Structures are given as C-alpha cells and as structure tokens.
Amino acid sequence: MNYTSEEVSQYVKEEDVKFIRLAFTDVFGNQKNISVMPSELDRVFRYGIAIDASAIDGFGDVAHSDLFLHPDPSTLTVLPWRPEHGRVVRMFCSVKYPDGTPFVSDTRNILINAIEEAKKAGYSFNFGAEMEFYLFRLDEHGNPTTIPYDNAGYMDVAPFDKGENVRREICLTLEQMGILPEGSHHEEGPGQNEIDFRYSDALTAADNAVTFRSVVQTIAARNGLWADFSAKPLENAPGNGLHINMSVSGGKHEEILPYVIAGVLDKVRDITLFLNPTENSYKRLGNNKAPRYITWSEQNRSQLIRIPSAVGEYRRAELRSPDAAANPYLAFALLIYAGLHGIKCALPLPLPANVNLYTADEATLKKYDTLPSDIKEAVKTAQNSSFVKKYLPQEVIDSYCKLG
C-alpha cells in the first residue's frame, strides 16, 4: 500500500497504533530500528529522527556521528506478531546527513539511484529472491546450537519434515504484511528450509528480503528454534543460498535478457565480495549445487546463471552464487548496473555450458573462469575493479574490504 505521510498519521490514530518502528540497515544489510510513539510521528516526518552513526557498522566515527532517519510512508506495515491492541507498525527509512542530503553509505539509497539510472536508460528490473535457511534447536539456556530441527530431505513431508508448521506460520505472517509467498518446502539439508516469494520491483524486492529474514528469525524464536541464514552452517551439508531471479523490460531490443546475463557474467567476479561477504561464504561455493565457474545454461543447476523453464513475463535469469549474508540493496544495485553494462555494450552471450560441472573432467573445467576462491581474493578483486569504484562510494568499498 502506497501510503502518504498524512495517511500514515490517520492510520496510526484509527488503528490503535502505539509504537512506530523506524527501520534501516547497516552497510552489511543487517536490519536496525528505533521505536517512536505516535505523538512524535509528525515531527519525525518533518525533521527526521537522529541516530548515533558511530554505533552502526560502516556508518562513521564519533567525530561525525549525527545522522537522521526519514521514514518512507509507502513502506508502512503492521508487525502481525505484536499485540492487536496497542499495535506496532514499521516503516523503512532513508538515512541523511543533518543538512538533509543523502548519507553516502545508505545502501537503500544506492539501490534507488541504480533504479533511477535504469529508468533514464528506458529499463525496469524486477527481482525475486529464493532464500534458504536452517532451523536449529536451542540449548537449555536458549542459545543456538547446530543440532538440526529434523533429519528430513528435499521436499519431504511430515512427520519427517518437522518444519512444516513453522513455514506455514512464516508464510501467513508474510501474507499479512503484504508479501506474497509462492511456495515453501524442506530443502536437502537436515533442518534446511526454503520459502520463495513473488517477484517485484527492485526496491520492494530488497525491502521484502530484509523483512523476510526478520520474520523468519522472529517466528523461529517463537517456536523455540534458531533460524540460521549463514552460507555454510554445517560442514558436511548443503549451504544456504540466496538465489536471485532477475528480469528486465523496456528498451528497443526485442530480447534484452541475454545482454543482461552477459553483463552479469562479465562483472560477477568484481562484485562477488558484495554477493558473498563472509569467509564462510566461500566454503559453500563449488559444493552441493552452489556454483564456482562463471557459466550459464538453460535449466542446468550446476551453472552460475541458469534460465529456468518459463514463458512470457515469467522468463528470467537465476543467479545462484549469492548467499543470504549479502545486503540485498547492494546486490540488486550492482546487478542492475552490470545488466545495464551488458545492454549498453551489446555484450554477446557466451556459449552455454551444457554440461554437469560437478562431474566434468579437468580439460572441460579449464575452459571457464572461476569466482574468487576465498574472501581475500574477493576483496582484492573488488579493490582493483573500476566497475565497483564507479558505482559504489569508497566508504562502502572500504567497509567491505575490511572483511578480508
């Protein structure tokens, strides 16, 4: 629902709202928030609300610590797990300097700028996320363990799949928040689950991805469990991927998706640090259907990019390397810029790799470039990338390069 600030104020008065959470993310995509009372709402809409930036990862130091949150009224949603009487609502915010200019490391604004650049060029990008997570048991003190909630396998059913009711509760909660789940199932790993939701415009998709992680972790906790989105939580089990489906419309070309795919293939090494930002990320790549080679193909799940079987508006490219540690605002922004690069340069799409890369011989594999093998290589590649430097502020690049 695209509320205006006036409509939000009216909603708060009429629907017994007692707390308004103003949400944003740090530079790594971790959600943060501050709650205000309804009496403060008009002031917040007019002037914003101050936060201490020095306490937020990637946001600055104590010498320049004042930043302001400015809520986006169009993102208003009720938090369904909070009480019906004295409701709690949430809005995502822009982060700005005291003079009102956008904060350079506000990654949501970086995505907004990428969307605007695509719009000026005549293109519109849509994204859909497929995010995997493990459900682990808690110990007697309520701390997370690595003991899976069940030992079920891919698309198993109850009673082997114990996560069925948890996924149901997650899906119903998402639906109440205006996010439409398309499907949910048990994944291959013990205690591993996946919930997919419908594609949308880039900004909404990124907001939804941040919301999704929060909802899953909240519902898991309500069920006495821990939701783990890390790339490789169990050494000998499949990792958690964030498969990103992307499509594009507009422009003069009848078929522009091949140019977009070619652009992503051309720049994926440069941006891998932002798609896979932890040391743990690189333990996943190259194993259990997680890609290592820079290739594409129709349907083939051993590829970096695959084209799922679909027609018309559902035709899309699926990038399989990212994991859920990625900041979706940065990930989607960089993919838009890579896609625009492919379109602008009319990059030819390489020949598809119609082989199973997990069983291919060395002679075949040597034909293909690979993703960075570890976080240090990913950092070095990003540091030397003119593409990354063109589209990301140096402050953001520096924050990520400290990871390696």
C-alpha positions as CSV (number, residue, x, y, z in Angstrom):
1,M,0.0,0.0,0.0
2,N,1.5,3.3,-1.0
3,Y,0.5,5.5,2.0
4,T,1.3,9.2,2.2
5,S,2.6,10.7,5.5
6,E,-0.9,12.1,6.1
7,E,-2.5,8.7,5.6
8,V,0.1,7.0,7.9
9,S,-0.8,9.6,10.6
10,Q,-4.5,8.9,10.1
11,Y,-3.9,5.1,10.2
12,V,-2.0,5.4,13.5
13,K,-4.8,7.2,15.1
14,E,-7.6,5.0,13.8
15,E,-5.9,1.6,14.3
16,D,-4.7,1.8,17.9
17,V,-1.0,2.0,16.9
18,K,1.2,2.7,19.9
19,F,4.7,2.1,18.5
20,I,6.2,3.0,15.2
21,R,9.4,1.2,14.3
22,L,11.7,3.2,12.0
23,A,13.8,0.6,10.2
24,F,17.0,0.8,8.2
25,T,20.0,-1.4,7.6
26,D,23.7,-1.0,8.3
27,V,26.1,-1.2,5.4
28,F,26.1,-5.0,5.5
29,G,22.3,-5.3,5.3
30,N,21.6,-6.0,9.0
31,Q,18.3,-4.5,10.0
32,K,18.2,-1.9,12.7
33,N,15.4,0.2,14.1
34,I,14.3,2.8,16.6
35,S,10.7,3.0,18.0
36,V,8.8,6.2,18.5
37,M,5.4,6.9,20.0
38,P,2.5,8.3,17.9
39,S,2.9,11.7,19.4
40,E,6.4,12.0,17.7
41,L,5.2,11.0,14.3
42,D,4.6,14.4,12.8
43,R,7.9,15.7,14.0
44,V,9.7,12.6,12.5
45,F,8.0,13.1,9.1
46,R,9.0,16.7,9.1
47,Y,12.5,16.7,10.5
48,G,13.6,13.0,10.8
49,I,15.0,11.5,14.0
50,A,18.7,11.5,15.0
51,I,20.7,8.3,15.5
52,D,24.3,7.8,16.6
53,A,26.0,6.7,13.4
54,S,29.2,5.7,15.2
55,A,27.5,2.7,16.7
56,I,26.4,1.3,13.3
57,D,28.7,-0.8,11.2
58,G,30.0,1.2,8.3
59,F,28.3,4.4,9.2
60,G,31.1,6.6,10.5
61,D,33.1,7.5,13.6
62,V,32.4,9.6,16.8
63,A,33.7,12.7,15.1
64,H,30.8,12.7,12.6
65,S,28.2,10.7,14.3
66,D,24.8,12.5,13.8
67,L,22.6,11.1,11.1
68,F,18.8,11.3,10.6
69,L,16.2,8.7,9.7
70,H,13.5,9.9,7.4
71,P,10.6,7.3,7.1
72,D,9.2,6.2,3.7
73,P,5.4,6.2,4.3
74,S,4.8,3.8,1.4
75,T,6.5,1.0,3.3
76,L,4.1,1.1,6.3
77,T,3.2,-2.4,7.5
78,V,1.8,-3.9,10.7
79,L,4.0,-6.4,12.6
80,P,1.5,-9.2,13.0
81,W,3.3,-10.9,15.8
82,R,2.9,-7.9,18.1
83,P,-0.4,-7.3,20.1
84,E,-3.6,-6.3,18.3
85,H,-4.3,-3.7,21.0
86,G,-1.5,-1.2,21.0
87,R,-0.3,-2.2,17.6
88,V,3.2,-1.9,16.3
89,V,3.9,-0.8,12.7
90,R,7.1,-0.5,10.7
91,M,8.4,1.8,8.0
92,F,11.7,1.7,6.2
93,C,13.8,4.9,6.3
94,S,16.2,6.9,4.2
95,V,19.4,7.9,6.1
96,K,20.5,11.5,5.7
97,Y,23.1,14.0,6.9
98,P,21.9,16.8,9.2
99,D,21.6,19.1,6.2
100,G,19.2,16.7,4.5
101,T,21.5,15.3,1.8
102,P,21.5,11.5,1.4
103,F,24.0,9.7,3.5
104,V,26.7,8.2,1.3
105,S,26.6,4.7,2.9
106,D,22.8,4.4,2.9
107,T,22.6,1.2,0.7
108,R,18.9,1.6,0.2
109,N,19.5,4.9,-1.5
110,I,22.3,3.3,-3.5
111,L,19.7,0.9,-4.9
112,I,17.3,3.8,-5.5
113,N,20.0,5.6,-7.6
114,A,20.5,2.4,-9.6
115,I,16.8,2.1,-10.3
116,E,16.7,5.7,-11.5
117,E,19.7,5.2,-13.8
118,A,18.0,2.2,-15.3
119,K,14.8,4.2,-15.7
120,K,16.6,7.0,-17.5
121,A,18.0,4.4,-19.9
122,G,14.5,3.1,-20.5
123,Y,14.7,-0.1,-18.5
124,S,12.9,-1.6,-15.5
125,F,14.3,-4.5,-13.5
126,N,12.4,-7.0,-11.4
127,F,13.8,-9.3,-8.7
128,G,12.6,-12.4,-6.9
129,A,14.5,-14.0,-4.0
130,E,14.8,-17.6,-3.0
131,M,16.3,-17.7,0.4
132,E,17.4,-20.9,2.2
133,F,17.8,-21.2,6.0
134,Y,18.4,-23.9,8.6
135,L,16.2,-24.4,11.7
136,F,18.4,-25.4,14.7
137,R,17.4,-26.4,18.2
138,L,18.3,-24.2,21.2
139,D,20.2,-25.5,24.3
140,E,18.8,-25.4,27.8
141,H,19.9,-21.8,28.2
142,G,18.1,-20.7,25.0
143,N,21.3,-20.3,23.0
144,P,21.6,-21.6,19.4
145,T,23.1,-25.0,18.6
146,T,23.9,-26.7,15.3
147,I,21.5,-29.5,16.0
148,P,19.0,-29.6,13.1
149,Y,15.3,-29.5,14.0
150,D,14.8,-32.6,11.8
151,N,16.6,-35.0,9.5
152,A,14.3,-34.7,6.5
153,G,15.4,-34.3,3.0
154,Y,14.3,-32.4,-0.2
155,M,10.6,-31.8,-0.3
156,D,9.9,-34.5,2.4
157,V,6.6,-34.3,4.3
158,A,5.5,-34.6,7.9
159,P,6.3,-36.4,10.2
160,F,9.8,-36.4,8.7
161,D,9.6,-32.7,7.9
162,K,9.2,-31.0,11.3
163,G,9.4,-27.5,9.9
164,E,6.1,-27.7,8.1
165,N,4.1,-25.7,10.7
166,V,6.9,-23.2,11.2
167,R,7.0,-22.5,7.4
168,R,3.2,-22.2,7.5
169,E,3.3,-19.6,10.2
170,I,6.1,-17.7,8.3
171,C,4.0,-17.7,5.1
172,L,0.9,-16.5,6.8
173,T,2.8,-13.7,8.6
174,L,4.4,-12.6,5.3
175,E,1.0,-12.6,3.7
176,Q,-0.4,-10.3,6.5
177,M,2.5,-7.9,5.7
178,G,1.7,-7.8,2.0
179,I,4.5,-10.1,0.9
180,L,3.2,-13.0,-1.3
181,P,4.9,-16.3,-0.8
182,E,4.8,-18.5,-3.9
183,G,6.0,-21.8,-2.4
184,S,7.7,-23.3,0.6
185,H,9.4,-26.7,1.2
186,H,12.0,-28.6,3.0
187,E,15.4,-28.4,1.4
188,E,18.1,-31.0,1.0
189,G,20.0,-30.4,4.3
190,P,18.7,-31.6,7.7
191,G,16.6,-28.9,9.1
192,Q,17.0,-26.8,6.0
193,N,14.1,-24.9,4.5
194,E,13.2,-22.6,1.6
195,I,10.4,-20.1,1.1
196,D,10.1,-18.3,-2.2
197,F,8.1,-15.1,-2.7
198,R,6.8,-13.4,-5.8
199,Y,9.0,-11.1,-7.9
200,S,8.6,-7.4,-7.7
201,D,10.3,-4.1,-8.5
202,A,13.9,-3.9,-7.2
203,L,13.3,-1.7,-4.2
204,T,10.3,-3.6,-3.0
205,A,12.1,-6.9,-3.5
206,A,15.1,-5.7,-1.4
207,D,12.8,-4.4,1.3
208,N,11.0,-7.8,1.2
209,A,14.2,-9.7,1.5
210,V,15.2,-7.7,4.6
211,T,11.7,-8.2,6.1
212,F,11.8,-11.9,5.3
213,R,14.9,-12.5,7.3
214,S,13.4,-10.7,10.3
215,V,10.1,-12.6,10.0
216,V,11.8,-16.0,9.8
217,Q,14.0,-15.3,12.8
218,T,11.1,-14.0,14.8
219,I,8.8,-16.9,14.0
220,A,11.6,-19.4,14.6
221,A,12.2,-17.9,18.1
222,R,8.5,-18.1,18.9
223,N,8.8,-21.8,18.2
224,G,11.8,-22.3,20.4
225,L,14.2,-22.5,17.4
226,W,17.1,-20.6,15.8
227,A,16.9,-19.7,12.1
228,D,20.4,-19.7,10.6
229,F,21.0,-18.0,7.2
230,S,24.7,-18.3,7.1
231,A,26.3,-19.7,4.0
232,K,27.6,-22.9,5.4
233,P,26.3,-23.7,8.9
234,L,27.1,-27.4,8.7
235,E,30.4,-28.6,7.2
236,N,29.0,-31.8,5.5
237,A,25.6,-30.5,4.4
238,P,24.4,-28.1,1.7
239,G,24.9,-24.4,2.2
240,N,22.3,-21.7,2.3
241,G,21.9,-19.8,-1.0
242,L,20.2,-16.6,-1.9
243,H,19.2,-17.4,-5.5
244,I,18.3,-14.1,-7.2
245,N,15.9,-14.2,-10.1
246,M,16.0,-11.1,-12.3
247,S,14.1,-9.9,-15.4
248,V,14.2,-6.7,-17.4
249,S,11.7,-4.9,-19.6
250,G,11.9,-1.8,-21.8
251,G,14.4,-0.6,-24.5
252,K,14.5,-1.1,-28.2
253,H,15.7,-4.7,-28.3
254,E,13.1,-7.4,-28.5
255,E,15.1,-9.7,-26.3
256,I,17.4,-7.9,-23.9
257,L,17.8,-10.6,-21.2
258,P,20.8,-12.1,-23.0
259,Y,22.6,-8.8,-22.8
260,V,21.8,-8.6,-19.1
261,I,23.1,-12.1,-18.5
262,A,26.3,-11.3,-20.5
263,G,26.8,-8.1,-18.4
264,V,26.5,-10.0,-15.1
265,L,28.8,-12.8,-16.3
266,D,31.3,-10.1,-17.3
267,K,31.3,-8.3,-13.9
268,V,30.4,-11.1,-11.4
269,R,34.0,-11.6,-10.2
270,D,34.2,-7.8,-9.5
271,I,31.0,-7.9,-7.3
272,T,31.4,-11.3,-5.7
273,L,32.6,-9.6,-2.4
274,F,29.2,-8.0,-2.1
275,L,27.2,-11.1,-3.0
276,N,29.3,-13.4,-0.7
277,P,30.6,-11.1,2.0
278,T,31.8,-13.7,4.7
279,E,34.7,-16.1,4.9
280,N,32.0,-18.8,5.4
281,S,30.5,-17.9,2.0
282,Y,33.4,-19.5,0.1
283,K,33.0,-22.8,1.9
284,R,29.7,-23.1,0.1
285,L,30.7,-22.2,-3.4
286,G,31.6,-25.2,-5.6
287,N,29.7,-27.7,-3.4
288,N,26.1,-29.1,-3.3
289,K,24.8,-27.2,-6.4
290,A,26.5,-23.9,-5.4
291,P,28.4,-22.6,-8.4
292,R,32.1,-22.0,-8.8
293,Y,32.5,-21.5,-12.5
294,I,31.4,-18.4,-14.5
295,T,29.0,-20.1,-16.8
296,W,25.3,-20.1,-17.9
297,S,22.9,-22.6,-19.3
298,E,19.2,-23.4,-19.6
299,Q,17.8,-25.1,-16.6
300,N,21.1,-26.7,-15.5
301,R,21.6,-26.2,-11.8
302,S,25.3,-26.7,-11.8
303,Q,25.7,-23.3,-13.5
304,L,26.3,-19.8,-12.1
305,I,23.3,-18.5,-14.1
306,R,20.5,-20.7,-15.3
307,I,17.4,-19.8,-17.3
308,P,14.5,-21.6,-15.6
309,S,11.7,-23.1,-17.8
310,A,9.2,-20.2,-18.1
311,V,7.5,-18.1,-20.7
312,G,6.4,-14.6,-21.1
313,E,6.5,-12.3,-18.1
314,Y,8.0,-15.2,-16.0
315,R,11.1,-15.6,-18.2
316,R,14.1,-14.7,-16.0
317,A,17.7,-15.4,-15.2
318,E,18.6,-17.0,-11.9
319,L,21.9,-16.1,-10.3
320,R,22.9,-18.9,-8.0
321,S,26.1,-17.8,-6.3
322,P,24.9,-15.2,-3.7
323,D,24.1,-16.2,-0.1
324,A,21.9,-14.6,2.5
325,A,24.7,-12.7,4.1
326,A,24.5,-10.3,1.2
327,N,22.9,-6.9,1.6
328,P,20.0,-7.1,-0.9
329,Y,20.2,-3.4,-1.6
330,L,23.8,-3.6,-2.7
331,A,23.3,-6.9,-4.5
332,F,20.4,-5.7,-6.6
333,A,22.0,-2.3,-7.3
334,L,25.2,-4.0,-8.6
335,L,23.2,-6.4,-10.7
336,I,21.3,-3.6,-12.3
337,Y,24.5,-1.8,-13.2
338,A,26.0,-5.0,-14.5
339,G,22.9,-5.6,-16.6
340,L,22.9,-2.0,-18.0
341,H,26.6,-2.5,-18.8
342,G,25.7,-5.6,-20.8
343,I,22.9,-3.8,-22.6
344,K,24.9,-0.6,-23.4
345,C,27.8,-2.6,-24.8
346,A,25.6,-5.1,-26.5
347,L,27.8,-7.8,-25.0
348,P,27.5,-11.2,-26.8
349,L,26.3,-14.0,-24.6
350,P,29.0,-16.8,-24.4
351,L,28.1,-20.3,-25.5
352,P,26.1,-22.1,-22.8
353,A,27.9,-24.7,-20.7
354,N,25.5,-27.6,-21.3
355,V,27.4,-30.0,-19.0
356,N,27.3,-31.1,-15.4
357,L,30.1,-29.0,-13.9
358,Y,30.3,-31.2,-10.8
359,T,31.2,-34.3,-12.9
360,A,33.1,-32.7,-15.8
361,D,36.7,-33.5,-16.4
362,E,39.6,-31.1,-15.8
363,A,40.0,-30.3,-19.5
364,T,36.4,-29.1,-19.7
365,L,36.6,-27.1,-16.5
366,K,39.8,-25.3,-17.6
367,K,37.8,-23.5,-20.3
368,Y,35.9,-21.5,-17.7
369,D,36.8,-18.6,-15.4
370,T,36.0,-19.1,-11.7
371,L,34.6,-17.0,-8.9
372,P,37.1,-15.8,-6.2
373,S,38.2,-18.8,-4.2
374,D,38.1,-17.0,-0.8
375,I,37.3,-13.7,0.9
376,K,40.8,-12.4,0.4
377,E,40.7,-12.9,-3.4
378,A,37.2,-11.3,-3.5
379,V,38.4,-8.3,-1.6
380,K,41.4,-7.9,-3.9
381,T,39.2,-8.2,-7.0
382,A,36.8,-5.6,-5.7
383,Q,39.6,-3.2,-4.7
384,N,41.0,-3.4,-8.2
385,S,37.7,-3.1,-10.0
386,S,36.9,0.2,-11.9
387,F,33.3,-1.0,-12.2
388,V,32.9,-1.3,-8.4
389,K,34.6,2.1,-7.9
390,K,32.3,3.7,-10.4
391,Y,29.1,2.7,-8.7
392,L,29.8,2.3,-5.0
393,P,31.0,5.0,-2.6
394,Q,34.6,4.5,-1.4
395,E,33.3,4.4,2.2
396,V,31.2,1.3,1.3
397,I,34.0,-0.4,-0.5
398,D,36.4,0.2,2.4
399,S,33.9,-1.3,4.9
400,Y,33.7,-4.5,2.8
401,C,37.4,-4.7,2.2
402,K,38.0,-4.8,5.9
403,L,36.2,-8.2,5.9
404,G,39.2,-9.9,4.3
